[in-house]
């Protein structure tokens, strides 16, 4: 099929396979499809608006759990795109002129299995391998898992956890294998405490290509960064565009290849100082109590001391200080959140020696399944919060090869008057603080076959990043 617009697409089929009976293609009844994936969601979701003039709902009938295979052909490639899901709900049904209009809710088949499954496989080893085994054994899935090992081995009791709930716990307990840690004494707010450094946090999510389990730092890392995972190959779930997506000035007319044009952009979140302080993103004090030894220690985690050891998407070279009070002291020097954590290295250790891996404890053969909370508890919380520093939503011409977890480079128009823009650093008409690389947190592909001759295909990207500016320029937020 020949497409004339960047938003053209063809709905090739919408095949529904009932629990009994033959597969039926309902593509002529489909008025719209929205497909979504997110790095914060372990399964895929979609919805389809059906204008039913043949009594499909009762004739099949649709009970829930029916398999659906959607095939589309887009302007971004010659191969068909296939989405395979199951029906989980029927909503918003009403009658109009002997037709019924309703919405079919679609979801990954594993999301249904997850509701009746419990983790039963071994939970000893690296989180990456544990998750991989659980996907095959408990979720009964043949989908591929792309990911990397965590720095630490773990041993856990799964209890009655469902697989996806268990994977979520694994994410917060996992640390990038390239992470570096160090402890030192620091003087702060008239107290002397040990300072702990490092970064943490993983994401587990599903894309059309399979499951993914990667550290936050790996997802944000450049090709030449020491923190980039050797196993992270973005081509496994999509390819980066050869050019940035660009917001066009209002006085520039249409014409030419507009596949990489930003149709609309909205910043949903940027500065929220109260939330930053309540969550302890800038500074947190953590008290650890080892109930096996009676040992007690306090640690201070300051984000600005760890910022340089993390990967970043923007050009903000340093974490800017926020002065407060008559002495203009930095807010980051004052812990705005206090946490208390119980630790116990002896839980999975039956030997007569010392289990603790801490150098000061002098263990000759410490347990590999130690309680590593000191190295991921506050680090993960801070890293997740920092990643939401800038949140933006953009709408672009449909691109089915864009996946949650991909990086995207965007250029947004500078909203300053022309005479002020000309006096900037030569960046042209673009806002250098808001433009640059972002992580795709969520992607929604919207297919509307009722628009025009070839339908309309748009992609909505919900983006986020941890720092301002473009990597090749100094950010104003660095000062």
Residue pairs with C-beta under 8 A, 6 or more apart in sequence:
1 10
1 73
1 454
3 9
3 74
3 75
3 454
4 454
5 75
5 452
5 454
6 75
6 257
6 258
6 259
6 261
6 397
6 398
7 75
7 397
7 398
7 456
7 457
7 458
8 74
8 75
8 452
8 454
8 455
8 456
8 457
9 72
9 73
9 74
9 75
9 398
9 447
9 449
9 454
9 455
9 456
9 457
10 72
10 73
10 74
10 454
10 455
11 27
11 30
11 33
11 70
11 71
11 72
11 447
11 449
11 455
12 27
12 71
12 72
12 73
12 80
13 25
13 27
13 69
13 70
13 71
14 25
14 26
14 27
14 29
14 30
14 33
14 48
14 68
14 69
14 70
15 23
15 24
15 25
15 26
15 68
15 69
15 70
15 71
16 23
16 24
16 25
16 26
16 56
16 60
16 62
16 66
16 67
16 68
16 87
17 23
17 66
17 67
17 68
17 69
18 24
18 60
18 61
18 62
18 66
19 63
19 65
19 66
21 60
24 56
24 60
26 50
26 56
27 449
29 50
29 51
29 52
29 53
29 54
29 56
30 48
30 49
30 50
30 51
30 449
31 49
31 50
31 51
31 101
31 448
31 449
31 450
32 48
32 49
32 446
32 447
32 448
32 449
32 450
33 46
33 47
33 48
33 49
33 70
33 445
33 446
33 447
34 46
34 47
34 48
34 444
34 445
34 446
34 447
35 44
35 45
35 46
35 70
35 83
35 444
35 445
35 447
36 44
36 45
36 46
36 442
36 443
36 444
36 445
37 44
37 45
37 205
37 206
37 207
37 208
37 403
37 404
37 442
37 443
38 205
38 404
38 441
38 442
38 443
38 462
39 203
39 205
39 212
39 219
39 404
39 405
39 439
39 440
39 441
39 442
40 203
40 205
40 441
40 442
41 205
41 206
41 442
42 111
42 114
42 164
42 167
42 168
42 204
42 205
42 206
42 211
43 107
43 108
43 110
43 111
43 114
43 164
43 206
44 83
44 85
44 107
44 108
44 111
44 206
44 207
44 208
45 105
45 106
45 107
45 108
46 70
46 83
46 85
46 105
46 106
46 107
47 103
47 104
47 105
47 106
48 68
48 70
48 103
48 104
48 106
49 101
49 102
49 103
50 56
50 100
50 101
50 102
50 103
50 104
51 99
51 100
51 101
52 99
52 100
52 101
52 102
53 98
53 99
53 100
55 100
56 62
57 90
57 93
57 100
57 102
60 66
62 87
62 90
62 104
64 87
64 88
64 89
64 90
65 86
65 87
65 88
65 112
66 86
66 87
67 84
67 85
67 86
67 109
68 83
68 84
68 85
68 86
68 87
68 104
68 106
69 82
69 83
69 84
70 82
70 83
70 84
70 85
71 80
71 81
71 82
72 80
72 81
72 400
72 447
72 457
73 80
73 81
74 81
74 398
74 399
74 400
74 457
75 259
75 397
75 398
75 457
76 259
76 398
76 399
76 400
76 401
77 400
77 401
81 208
81 400
83 106
83 208
84 109
85 106
85 107
85 108
85 109
86 106
86 107
86 108
86 109
86 112
87 104
87 105
87 106
88 105
88 106
88 107
88 111
88 112
89 104
89 105
90 102
90 103
90 104
90 105
91 102
91 103
91 105
92 101
92 102
92 103
93 100
93 101
93 102
94 100
94 101
94 102
95 101
108 206
109 141
110 135
110 139
110 141
110 143
110 206
111 164
113 139
113 140
113 141
114 139
114 162
114 163
114 164
115 162
117 138
117 139
117 162
117 163
118 138
118 158
118 160
118 161
118 162
119 134
119 138
119 158
119 159
119 161
119 162
119 163
119 166
120 137
120 138
120 158
121 130
121 133
121 134
121 137
121 138
122 130
122 133
123 130
123 154
123 155
123 156
123 157
123 158
123 166
124 130
124 153
124 154
124 155
124 369
125 153
125 154
126 149
126 150
126 153
126 154
127 149
127 150
127 154
127 170
127 173
127 174
127 202
127 213
128 145
128 147
128 148
128 149
128 150
128 213
129 149
130 154
130 170
131 145
131 147
131 167
131 170
131 204
131 211
131 213
132 145
132 147
134 163
134 166
134 167
135 141
135 143
135 145
135 163
135 211
136 142
138 163
139 163
143 206
143 210
143 211
144 209
144 210
144 211
145 210
145 211
145 212
145 213
146 209
146 210
146 211
146 212
146 213
146 214
146 231
146 233
146 236
146 237
147 211
147 212
147 213
147 214
147 231
148 176
148 177
148 213
148 214
148 215
148 218
148 229
148 230
148 231
148 232
149 177
150 173
150 174
150 175
150 176
150 177
150 202
150 215
151 174
151 175
151 176
151 177
151 179
151 375
152 174
152 175
152 370
152 372
152 375
153 368
153 369
154 170
154 173
154 369
154 372
155 347
155 348
155 369
156 169
158 166
161 169
167 204
167 213
168 204
170 202
170 204
171 201
171 202
171 203
171 204
171 213
171 380
172 200
172 201
172 202
172 376
172 380
173 372
173 376
173 380
174 200
174 201
174 202
174 215
174 376
175 198
175 199
175 200
175 215
175 372
175 375
175 376
175 379
176 199
176 200
176 202
176 215
176 216
176 217
176 218
176 227
176 229
177 215
177 229
178 215
178 217
178 218
178 226
178 227
178 228
178 229
179 198
179 199
179 200
179 215
179 217
179 227
180 197
180 198
180 309
181 196
181 197
181 198
181 375
182 197
182 198
183 194
183 195
183 196
183 197
183 299
184 194
184 195
185 192
185 193
185 194
185 195
186 192
186 193
186 194
186 195
186 300
188 300
188 302
188 333
189 333
189 334
189 335
193 285
193 298
193 299
193 300
194 297
194 298
194 299
194 300
195 299
195 300
195 301
195 302
195 305
196 286
196 299
196 300
196 301
196 374
196 375
196 378
197 301
197 305
197 306
197 309
198 306
198 309
198 375
198 379
199 216
199 217
199 306
199 309
199 310
199 379
199 383
200 216
200 375
200 376
200 379
200 380
200 383
201 215
201 216
201 376
201 379
201 380
201 383
201 384
202 213
202 214
202 215
202 216
203 212
203 213
203 214
203 216
203 219
203 405
204 211
204 212
204 213
205 211
205 212
205 404
205 405
206 212
207 237
207 238
207 403
207 404
207 405
208 237
208 403
209 236
209 237
209 238
209 403
210 236
210 237
212 237
212 405
214 229
214 232
214 405
215 229
216 383
216 384
216 387
217 227
217 310
217 311
217 383
218 227
218 228
218 229
218 232
218 311
219 232
219 405
219 407
219 439
220 310
220 311
220 312
220 313
220 387
220 407
220 439
220 465
220 466
221 227
221 228
221 229
221 232
221 311
222 228
222 311
225 311
227 310
227 311
228 311
234 240
234 405
234 406
234 407
237 403
237 405
237 406
238 401
238 402
238 403
238 406
239 401
240 406
240 407
240 408
240 409
241 260
241 399
241 408
241 409
243 260
244 260
244 409
244 410
244 411
245 260
245 261
245 262
245 394
245 396
245 408
245 409
245 410
245 411
246 260
246 261
246 262
246 410
246 411
247 261
247 262
247 265
247 410
247 411
247 412
247 413
248 261
248 262
248 413
249 413
249 429
258 397
259 397
259 399
260 396
260 397
261 396
261 397
262 394
262 395
262 396
262 410
262 411
262 412
263 394
263 395
263 396
263 397
263 458
264 394
264 395
265 392
265 393
265 394
265 395
265 410
265 412
266 392
266 393
266 394
267 390
267 391
267 392
267 393
267 434
268 391
268 392
268 393
268 462
269 388
269 390
269 391
270 389
270 390
270 391
273 322
276 282
276 385
277 331
277 336
277 337
278 336
278 337
279 337
279 381
279 385
280 335
280 336
280 337
280 339
280 378
280 381
280 382
281 303
281 381
281 382
281 385
281 386
282 302
282 303
282 304
282 322
282 331
282 332
282 336
283 300
283 301
283 302
283 303
283 331
283 332
283 333
283 334
283 335
283 336
283 337
284 300
284 301
284 335
284 336
284 337
284 338
284 339
284 378
284 381
284 382
285 298
285 299
285 300
285 301
285 335
285 337
285 338
285 339
286 298
286 299
286 300
286 301
286 338
286 339
286 340
286 341
286 374
286 377
286 378
287 296
287 297
287 298
287 338
287 339
287 340
287 341
288 295
288 296
288 297
288 298
288 299
288 340
288 341
288 342
288 343
288 373
288 374
289 295
289 296
289 340
289 341
289 342
289 343
290 296
290 342
290 343
290 344
290 345
291 342
291 344
292 344
292 345
292 346
293 356
299 374
300 335
301 378
301 379
301 382
302 332
302 333
303 319
303 332
303 382
303 386
304 318
304 319
304 321
304 330
304 332
306 379
306 382
307 318
307 319
308 318
310 383
310 386
310 466
312 465
312 466
312 467
313 407
313 436
313 437
313 438
313 439
313 465
313 466
313 467
313 471
314 390
314 436
314 437
314 465
314 466
314 467
314 468
314 469
314 470
314 471
314 475
315 432
315 436
315 467
315 468
315 469
315 470
315 471
315 472
315 473
315 474
315 475
315 478
316 467
316 468
316 469
316 475
316 477
316 478
317 474
317 475
317 478
318 478
319 332
320 477
320 478
320 479
321 330
321 331
321 332
322 330
322 331
322 332
323 329
323 330
323 331
324 330
324 331
324 334
339 377
339 378
341 373
341 374
341 377
343 371
343 373
343 374
344 371
345 355
345 356
345 357
345 366
345 367
345 370
345 371
346 355
346 367
347 369
347 371
348 367
348 369
349 355
349 367
349 369
351 365
351 367
353 363
353 364
353 365
354 361
354 362
354 363
354 364
354 366
355 363
355 366
355 367
355 370
356 363
356 366
356 370
357 363
357 366
357 367
357 370
386 466
387 439
387 464
387 465
387 466
388 464
388 466
389 464
389 465
389 466
389 467
389 468
390 434
390 438
390 463
390 464
390 465
390 466
390 467
390 468
391 441
391 462
391 463
391 464
392 410
392 434
392 438
392 462
392 463
392 464
393 460
393 461
393 462
393 463
394 410
394 460
394 461
394 463
395 458
395 459
395 460
395 461
396 458
396 459
396 461
397 457
397 458
397 459
398 445
398 446
398 447
398 457
398 458
398 459
399 459
400 445
400 457
400 459
402 408
402 440
402 443
402 459
402 461
403 440
403 443
404 440
404 441
404 442
404 443
405 439
405 440
406 439
406 440
406 443
407 437
407 438
407 439
407 440
408 437
408 438
408 440
408 461
408 463
409 436
409 437
409 438
410 435
410 436
410 438
410 463
411 430
411 435
412 430
412 431
412 434
412 435
413 429
413 430
413 431
414 421
414 424
414 427
414 429
414 430
414 431
414 432
415 431
421 428
421 429
424 432
425 432
425 473
427 470
427 473
432 469
432 470
432 473
432 475
433 468
433 469
433 475
433 476
433 477
434 468
435 470
436 465
436 469
436 470
436 471
437 465
437 470
437 471
438 463
438 464
438 465
439 463
439 464
439 465
440 461
440 462
440 463
441 462
441 463
441 464
442 461
442 462
443 459
443 460
443 461
443 462
444 459
444 460
444 462
445 457
445 458
445 459
446 456
446 457
446 458
446 459
446 460
447 455
447 456
447 457
448 455
448 456
448 457
449 455
467 475
467 477
468 475
468 476
468 477
469 475
469 476
469 477
469 478
